[in-house]
Amino acid sequence: MGSRRVVITGTGAISALGAGSETLWHAARDGRSGVAEINFERLPEQKVTTAAFVSTDHLAAHAVHVAPRMQDRVSKFALIAATEAMAQAGLSAGDLGEETGVIVGSGLGGADTLDENYWRFSRQEGERLDPLCIPKLMTNAAASWISMTFGATGPIYCNSTACSSASQSIGLAYQMVKSGILRRCVTGGTEACAVPGVFRAWELLRVLSPTRCRPFSRDRNGMTLGEGAGILVIETLDAALARGAPVLAEIVGYGTTSDAGDLLRPDPAGAVASMAKALRAAGLQPSQVGYVNAHGTATVANDASETEAMRRVFGDAFEGLAVSSTKPVHGHALGAAGALETIVTLGALRDQLAPPNLNFTEQDPKIGFTPVTGGARPLQTGYCLSNSFAFGGINASLIFGHPPQ
């Protein structure tokens, strides 16, 4: 890997809290949840009635570069976030060209389009399907729309690796910029999954909480589905300094591994290897990381596995480590989760505050660990880590540091 330093110069987000990276960070910092009641007319036997969804008002208020007939909500979310990130980075459509790539992950792609048209088809209305179904629902649509909107003519990739999609996208972008393949990359993840068919499928897996998402808590009983998009502009430090761009943070380490085991049940060894790889890439000792934004889905198996993995990696330093999952704030946004959580992690690093782990009631004696509770915790650290672990045994860990001086 090359010696180039890779920095973040822009961030953008839309989530259940509304549009804006600062909106997302402030909600996480202040312990304010975007989870709300949701009911689908097509699901008369719906058991779970909450999700962290993007409201139509939030979408309408920020619908820039939107072509309604051509785009699923998943692409609209990505464009809204990308527009904010580009503006913060001080870039416009004419500034990119072939030295800029786009790598945006999504787990499901155009779920809204797919769900609506399958519904029509099942009701024997096949002749009335949307003729633009395919370009709207394809998983790479969001990345392509960002490329076309802002004139990025470098390579486009779409990682679709379930809940690690966004983190792997950011990691791949980091590697390509660091190695000199690209000068700059627009990267992150997007998901628009609060639709009847997807929601029912998750219900049937029995991993959605019927009450509240309580990561790491003894009484945890499942996740809360979320959606949204998080987009970063990353580039070489030299490129950022040359154009006087704001440098928000540095990406210092990335690790990704596969469990090569069970499709659904996590293996702590895979998470250990992912975090260890990120630390080696960053040249850091575990004790130098002061905050971990955990994957923390609030399922029984995930939280126990991740806690065991963190103990193995951080050793004695684990007892003083600030750890929280912010999924009770923005929901589990699947292919966008890692990007939203990266933005929260960057806020924690900048403001030196570890956001609280909402809804925690008591320590689970089986894992013996209490995350940050009762409000944000002050930090004194130069490095923060964000984890994303996915069905299929896919693990991704990112480490961020303060802007270079």
TIMAR-882211 format. One record per residue (C-alpha): x, y, z; residue number from 0. Coordinates in nm, 4 decimals. Example, Ala and Ser with C-alpha at 12.3 -4.5 7.8 and 13.67 -1.06 7.14 Angstrom:
BEGIN
1.2300 -0.4500 0.7800 0
1.3670 -0.1060 0.7140 1
end
This chain:
BEGIN
0.0000 0.0000 0.0000 0
0.1256 0.3474 -0.0854 1
0.2422 0.6057 0.1664 2
-0.0220 0.8648 0.0809 3
-0.2242 0.9942 0.3730 4
-0.6003 0.9815 0.3195 5
-0.8330 1.2384 0.4715 6
-1.2025 1.3153 0.4847 7
-1.3008 1.6576 0.3523 8
-1.6801 1.6299 0.3392 9
-1.9656 1.4358 0.4949 10
-2.3373 1.4199 0.4266 11
-2.6272 1.2256 0.5732 12
-2.9979 1.1705 0.5735 13
-3.1610 0.9476 0.8318 14
-3.4698 0.9185 1.0463 15
-3.3442 1.2290 1.2281 16
-3.3596 1.4336 0.9076 17
-3.0988 1.5602 0.6650 18
-2.7492 1.6656 0.7658 19
-2.4413 1.5131 0.9231 20
-2.4591 1.7484 1.2187 21
-2.8265 1.6622 1.2688 22
-2.7300 1.2957 1.2939 23
-2.4314 1.3572 1.5212 24
-2.6214 1.5896 1.7564 25
-2.9004 1.3341 1.7944 26
-2.6498 1.0596 1.8759 27
-2.4574 1.2859 2.1140 28
-2.7731 1.3980 2.2924 29
-2.9349 1.0537 2.3047 30
-3.2302 1.1480 2.0854 31
-3.3859 0.8652 1.8859 32
-3.5402 0.8815 1.5388 33
-3.7363 0.5607 1.5935 34
-4.1093 0.6148 1.5386 35
-4.4295 0.4208 1.4876 36
-4.4780 0.2690 1.1451 37
-4.7787 0.0782 1.0124 38
-4.8201 -0.0752 0.6672 39
-5.1665 -0.1187 0.5218 40
-5.0419 -0.4229 0.3317 41
-4.9409 -0.5987 0.6551 42
-5.2636 -0.6532 0.8515 43
-5.0839 -0.8963 1.0858 44
-4.7831 -0.6706 1.1442 45
-4.6339 -0.7458 1.4858 46
-4.3490 -0.4945 1.5095 47
-4.4682 -0.1353 1.4760 48
-4.1537 0.0798 1.5007 49
-3.8698 0.1702 1.2651 50
-3.6216 0.4523 1.2059 51
-3.7521 0.5639 0.8667 52
-3.6942 0.8762 0.6584 53
-4.0176 1.0737 0.6496 54
-4.1638 1.2064 0.3269 55
-4.1300 1.5584 0.4699 56
-3.7546 1.5196 0.5201 57
-3.7161 1.3773 0.1720 58
-3.9240 1.6475 0.0060 59
-3.7435 1.9289 0.1874 60
-3.4026 1.8221 0.0575 61
-3.4824 1.6661 -0.2777 62
-3.1987 1.8189 -0.4807 63
-3.0892 1.6608 -0.8080 64
-3.3919 1.4336 -0.7891 65
-3.5577 1.2897 -1.0987 66
-3.8693 1.1202 -0.9561 67
-3.9510 0.9093 -1.2605 68
-3.5954 0.7772 -1.2799 69
-3.4968 0.7211 -0.9161 70
-3.5920 0.4990 -0.6290 71
-3.5743 0.6492 -0.2806 72
-3.2407 0.4731 -0.2318 73
-3.0821 0.6947 -0.4986 74
-3.2555 1.0065 -0.3683 75
-3.1120 0.9462 -0.0230 76
-2.7627 0.9041 -0.1662 77
-2.7878 1.2223 -0.3743 78
-2.9058 1.4277 -0.0780 79
-2.6129 1.3064 0.1317 80
-2.3649 1.3456 -0.1542 81
-2.4761 1.7033 -0.2187 82
-2.4026 1.7953 0.1424 83
-2.0670 1.6167 0.1387 84
-1.9604 1.7836 -0.1858 85
-2.0550 2.1280 -0.0557 86
-1.8636 2.0785 0.2678 87
-1.5609 1.9591 0.0730 88
-1.5776 2.2729 -0.1422 89
-1.6260 2.0773 -0.4641 90
-1.8597 2.1255 -0.7579 91
-1.9545 1.9150 -1.0580 92
-1.6671 2.0427 -1.2720 93
-1.3962 1.9573 -1.0177 94
-1.3938 1.5786 -1.0305 95
-1.3177 1.4017 -1.3591 96
-1.1431 1.0670 -1.4026 97
-0.9282 1.0985 -1.0896 98
-1.2429 1.0724 -0.8765 99
-1.4210 0.7428 -0.8200 100
-1.7569 0.6623 -0.6650 101
-1.7968 0.3645 -0.4308 102
-2.1378 0.3488 -0.2652 103
-2.2725 0.0347 -0.1024 104
-2.6293 -0.0859 -0.0621 105
-2.7669 -0.4098 0.0698 106
-3.0993 -0.4102 -0.1115 107
-3.0871 -0.1390 -0.3769 108
-3.4244 -0.0112 -0.4958 109
-3.6405 -0.1999 -0.2472 110
-3.9266 0.0479 -0.2758 111
-3.9478 0.0028 -0.6538 112
-3.9197 -0.3742 -0.6286 113
-4.1819 -0.4005 -0.3547 114
-4.4317 -0.1750 -0.5327 115
-4.4017 -0.3511 -0.8656 116
-4.4154 -0.7023 -0.7210 117
-4.7321 -0.5915 -0.5412 118
-4.8840 -0.4740 -0.8678 119
-4.7767 -0.7916 -1.0450 120
-4.9226 -1.0144 -0.7739 121
-5.2555 -0.8366 -0.8136 122
-5.2610 -0.9303 -1.1829 123
-5.1758 -0.5821 -1.2977 124
-4.8702 -0.6889 -1.4925 125
-4.9354 -0.4476 -1.7770 126
-4.9138 -0.1543 -1.5361 127
-4.5619 -0.2136 -1.4058 128
-4.3190 0.0777 -1.4034 129
-4.1204 0.0557 -1.7302 130
-3.8217 0.2035 -1.5461 131
-3.8180 -0.0703 -1.2808 132
-3.4790 -0.2084 -1.3719 133
-3.2724 0.1134 -1.3723 134
-3.4443 0.2227 -1.0510 135
-3.3978 -0.0951 -0.8513 136
-3.0471 -0.1993 -0.9608 137
-2.8133 -0.1926 -0.6628 138
-2.5556 0.0290 -0.8336 139
-2.8094 0.2989 -0.9240 140
-2.7126 0.5297 -0.6380 141
-2.3423 0.5205 -0.7256 142
-2.4230 0.5834 -1.0905 143
-2.6475 0.8799 -1.0115 144
-2.3769 1.0380 -0.7968 145
-2.1255 0.9898 -1.0777 146
-2.3564 1.1420 -1.3390 147
-2.4708 1.4303 -1.1191 148
-2.1248 1.5450 -1.0158 149
-1.9175 1.4427 -1.3152 150
-1.7002 1.1789 -1.1514 151
-1.5695 0.9787 -1.4461 152
-1.3372 0.7492 -1.2543 153
-1.4359 0.3931 -1.1616 154
-1.7704 0.3129 -0.9999 155
-1.8220 0.0265 -0.7584 156
-2.1159 -0.0902 -0.5513 157
-2.0398 -0.3167 -0.2580 158
-2.3445 -0.5198 -0.1646 159
-2.2266 -0.7052 0.1419 160
-2.5319 -0.6752 0.3643 161
-2.4637 -0.4754 0.6821 162
-2.0954 -0.4237 0.5958 163
-2.1692 -0.2625 0.2578 164
-2.0958 0.0961 0.3581 165
-1.7904 0.0235 0.5724 166
-1.6363 -0.1951 0.3042 167
-1.7092 0.0772 0.0485 168
-1.5280 0.3356 0.2609 169
-1.2438 0.0897 0.3198 170
-1.2055 0.0089 -0.0495 171
-1.2130 0.3793 -0.1357 172
-0.9433 0.4411 0.1264 173
-0.7240 0.1669 -0.0212 174
-0.7649 0.2957 -0.3761 175
-0.6802 0.6531 -0.2793 176
-0.3894 0.5473 -0.0578 177
-0.2413 0.3289 -0.3311 178
-0.2609 0.6054 -0.5925 179
-0.5297 0.4480 -0.8102 180
-0.7531 0.7461 -0.7305 181
-0.6910 1.0990 -0.6117 182
-1.0366 1.1323 -0.4597 183
-1.3473 0.9206 -0.3972 184
-1.7104 0.9821 -0.3089 185
-1.8059 0.6897 -0.0884 186
-2.0473 0.5541 0.1713 187
-2.3751 0.3664 0.1726 188
-2.7472 0.4056 0.1162 189
-3.0560 0.2026 0.2017 190
-3.4311 0.2640 0.1639 191
-3.5758 -0.0466 0.3212 192
-3.8807 0.0722 0.5176 193
-4.1229 -0.0939 0.2748 194
-4.3824 -0.3646 0.3464 195
-4.2143 -0.6652 0.1857 196
-3.8713 -0.5997 0.3373 197
-4.0183 -0.5208 0.6776 198
-4.2203 -0.8428 0.6797 199
-3.9158 -1.0463 0.5778 200
-3.7205 -0.9104 0.8733 201
-4.0154 -0.9797 1.1015 202
-4.0133 -1.3421 0.9915 203
-3.6448 -1.3738 1.0848 204
-3.7523 -1.2851 1.4391 205
-3.4664 -1.0441 1.4916 206
-3.6750 -0.7237 1.5160 207
-3.7478 -0.5976 1.8646 208
-4.1189 -0.5684 1.9499 209
-4.0269 -0.3110 2.2161 210
-3.6983 -0.1158 2.2010 211
-3.3541 -0.1736 2.0603 212
-3.1304 -0.2254 2.3665 213
-2.7735 -0.3047 2.2562 214
-2.5663 -0.5033 2.5077 215
-2.8446 -0.4895 2.7680 216
-2.9438 -0.8033 2.9564 217
-3.3024 -0.7686 2.8286 218
-3.2099 -0.7025 2.4659 219
-3.4522 -0.8679 2.2253 220
-3.3636 -0.7546 1.8765 221
-3.2872 -0.4698 1.6401 222
-3.4900 -0.1828 1.4996 223
-3.4873 -0.1451 1.1219 224
-3.3518 0.1859 0.9901 225
-3.2759 0.3534 0.6591 226
-3.0923 0.6526 0.5139 227
-2.7594 0.7384 0.3548 228
-2.4160 0.8533 0.4612 229
-2.1638 0.9841 0.2081 230
-1.8018 1.0945 0.2520 231
-1.5616 1.2763 0.0255 232
-1.2133 1.1345 0.0820 233
-0.8907 1.2354 -0.0888 234
-0.5168 1.2470 -0.0445 235
-0.3904 1.4933 0.2104 236
-0.1811 1.6608 -0.0597 237
-0.4875 1.7127 -0.2799 238
-0.6885 1.8565 0.0078 239
-0.4116 2.0959 0.1123 240
-0.3484 2.2043 -0.2466 241
-0.7016 2.3350 -0.2838 242
-0.7390 2.4605 0.0736 243
-1.0116 2.2097 0.1587 244
-1.1294 2.1528 0.5150 245
-0.9728 1.8395 0.6622 246
-1.2199 1.6780 0.9003 247
-1.0290 1.3637 0.9955 248
-0.7791 1.1109 0.8672 249
-0.8568 0.7493 0.7817 250
-0.5678 0.5650 0.9405 251
-0.6683 0.1987 0.9326 252
-0.9015 -0.0504 0.7704 253
-0.9478 -0.4224 0.8169 254
-1.1938 -0.6668 0.6655 255
-1.2317 -1.0423 0.7036 256
-1.4729 -1.3276 0.6459 257
-1.5771 -1.5786 0.9120 258
-1.6128 -1.8517 0.6468 259
-1.8564 -2.0147 0.8861 260
-2.2264 -1.9772 0.9552 261
-2.4394 -1.7586 0.7258 262
-2.6242 -1.5924 1.0149 263
-2.4373 -1.6576 1.3392 264
-2.1241 -1.4456 1.3974 265
-1.7876 -1.5907 1.4949 266
-1.5824 -1.3730 1.7342 267
-1.2614 -1.4824 1.5620 268
-1.3612 -1.3011 1.2422 269
-1.4321 -0.9769 1.4265 270
-1.1038 -1.0097 1.6166 271
-0.9122 -1.0471 1.2904 272
-1.0913 -0.7486 1.1345 273
-1.0097 -0.5119 1.4225 274
-0.6542 -0.6447 1.4479 275
-0.5973 -0.5810 1.0771 276
-0.7236 -0.2236 1.1119 277
-0.4913 -0.1629 1.4079 278
-0.1911 -0.3044 1.2206 279
-0.2705 -0.0905 0.9172 280
-0.2860 0.2154 1.1423 281
0.0319 0.1227 1.3296 282
-0.1538 0.1537 1.6594 283
-0.1628 -0.0333 1.9855 284
-0.5161 -0.1199 2.1068 285
-0.4739 0.1098 2.4081 286
-0.4453 0.4106 2.1739 287
-0.8090 0.3756 2.0616 288
-1.0411 0.5602 2.2982 289
-1.3850 0.4919 2.1526 290
-1.5493 0.2107 1.9601 291
-1.8756 0.2624 1.7754 292
-1.9914 -0.0971 1.7994 293
-2.1982 -0.2861 1.5457 294
-2.4280 -0.3566 1.8423 295
-2.7500 -0.4789 1.6822 296
-2.9111 -0.5755 2.0169 297
-2.9561 -0.9356 1.9107 298
-2.8470 -1.1890 2.1691 299
-2.5812 -1.3544 1.9516 300
-2.4272 -1.0435 1.7921 301
-2.3723 -0.8469 2.1115 302
-2.2179 -1.1419 2.2936 303
-1.9888 -1.2210 1.9990 304
-1.8772 -0.8605 1.9520 305
-1.8072 -0.8155 2.3233 306
-1.5919 -1.1277 2.3269 307
-1.4065 -1.0028 2.0187 308
-1.3385 -0.6603 2.1737 309
-1.2079 -0.8270 2.4899 310
-0.9650 -1.0369 2.2870 311
-0.8414 -0.7371 2.0878 312
-0.8172 -0.4730 2.3617 313
-0.7187 -0.6964 2.6522 314
-0.6705 -0.5021 2.9764 315
-0.7517 -0.1751 2.7933 316
-1.1084 -0.2926 2.7341 317
-1.2155 -0.2032 3.0891 318
-1.1524 0.1673 3.0297 319
-1.2662 0.1749 2.6675 320
-1.5735 0.3832 2.5767 321
-1.8070 0.1683 2.3674 322
-2.1569 0.2371 2.2416 323
-2.3946 0.1327 1.9690 324
-2.5934 0.4174 1.8142 325
-2.8452 0.1915 1.6379 326
-3.1212 0.2911 1.8847 327
-3.0808 0.6438 1.7423 328
-3.0788 0.5841 1.3644 329
-3.1877 0.2213 1.3490 330
-3.0032 -0.0598 1.1784 331
-2.9779 0.0870 0.8305 332
-2.8319 -0.2309 0.6784 333
-2.6175 -0.1302 0.3778 334
-2.6027 0.2323 0.5002 335
-2.5332 0.1503 0.8658 336
-2.1547 0.1732 0.8487 337
-2.1647 0.5134 0.6806 338
-2.4089 0.6647 0.9306 339
-2.2008 0.5215 1.2135 340
-1.8804 0.6544 1.0581 341
-2.0298 1.0043 1.0642 342
-2.1239 0.9595 1.4302 343
-1.7722 0.8312 1.5038 344
-1.6210 1.1365 1.3349 345
-1.8368 1.3596 1.5560 346
-1.7184 1.1715 1.8639 347
-1.3547 1.2168 1.7591 348
-1.3924 1.5865 1.6802 349
-1.5907 1.6823 1.9908 350
-1.4190 1.4282 2.2183 351
-1.7503 1.2849 2.3335 352
-1.8604 0.9214 2.3237 353
-2.2348 0.9126 2.2474 354
-2.4576 0.7148 2.4829 355
-2.5936 0.3670 2.4214 356
-2.9692 0.4275 2.4510 357
-3.2231 0.2032 2.6260 358
-2.9634 0.0097 2.8281 359
-3.1185 -0.1190 3.1521 360
-2.8737 -0.3612 3.3167 361
-2.5529 -0.5482 3.2512 362
-2.5815 -0.8952 3.1042 363
-2.3800 -1.1214 3.3372 364
-2.3049 -1.3498 3.0414 365
-2.0996 -1.0755 2.8758 366
-2.0072 -0.8648 3.1823 367
-1.9902 -0.5325 3.0035 368
-2.1649 -0.1962 3.0335 369
-2.1478 0.0496 2.7404 370
-2.1613 0.4287 2.7672 371
-2.4903 0.5132 2.9393 372
-2.6575 0.8116 3.1031 373
-2.5340 1.0684 2.8534 374
-2.2267 1.1345 2.6437 375
-1.8906 1.0527 2.8043 376
-1.5896 1.2865 2.7660 377
-1.2965 1.1423 2.5730 378
-0.9265 1.2122 2.5553 379
-0.8206 1.0206 2.2494 380
-0.6668 1.0615 1.9094 381
-0.8345 0.7573 1.7537 382
-1.1808 0.6055 1.7236 383
-1.2901 0.2781 1.5660 384
-1.6156 0.1787 1.3951 385
-1.7249 -0.1826 1.3431 386
-1.9677 -0.3318 1.0924 387
-2.0473 -0.7036 1.0881 388
-2.2820 -0.8653 0.8372 389
-2.4785 -1.1771 0.7580 390
-2.2541 -1.4009 0.5536 391
-1.9771 -1.3610 0.8113 392
-1.8436 -1.0338 0.6683 393
-1.6514 -0.8027 0.9026 394
-1.5200 -0.4497 0.8489 395
-1.3396 -0.2155 1.0888 396
-1.2366 0.1450 1.0257 397
-1.0090 0.3628 1.2396 398
-1.0133 0.7426 1.2238 399
-0.7663 0.9951 1.3624 400
-0.7542 1.3699 1.4177 401
-0.6796 1.5887 1.1121 402
-0.3065 1.6024 1.0401 403
-0.1424 1.9150 1.1780 404
end
